Amino acid sequence: FFWAFIPLFLLLPFFLFYSKSITSLVSSYKEPDDRVLAMASAITKVNRIVYGHTHHTRHEIIGSVEHLNSGCWSPAFLDVECTKPIDQKTFVWISPAENNSRQAELCKFVDGKSEVVNPSARG
């Protein structure tokens, strides 16, 4: 019966050595950097990149690319009763504009209505 554990004990030092060498890169991928977004824009041939789930709202134009980040929609609250939300409920609204183009706005819900978060950041 105990002979079945012999391979486990022989491989255990290698497993421990390997597990100590692993480093997590999750925190470095939290917010996409401008180089990655510019490359995504060039590959897809678009001038607007919309992304989210990084918990940081963003609406800015870098070079010729408009960057919009809606933040996060996770239902996180500061209290047990769920009355004090941590994040504002933001979203990206893309609508028709003049000259057969489209405009994008970063908006948020306030008392059941939507408001533009940073109107000066529009392109």
Secondary structure, DSSP 8 states (H G I E B T S, - for coil): -GGGGHHHHHHHHHHHHHHHH----TGGGSS--HHHHHHHHHHHT-SEEEE--SS--EEEEETTEEEEE-------BSSTTS-SBSS--EEEEEEE-GGG-EEEEEEEEETTEEEES-GGG--
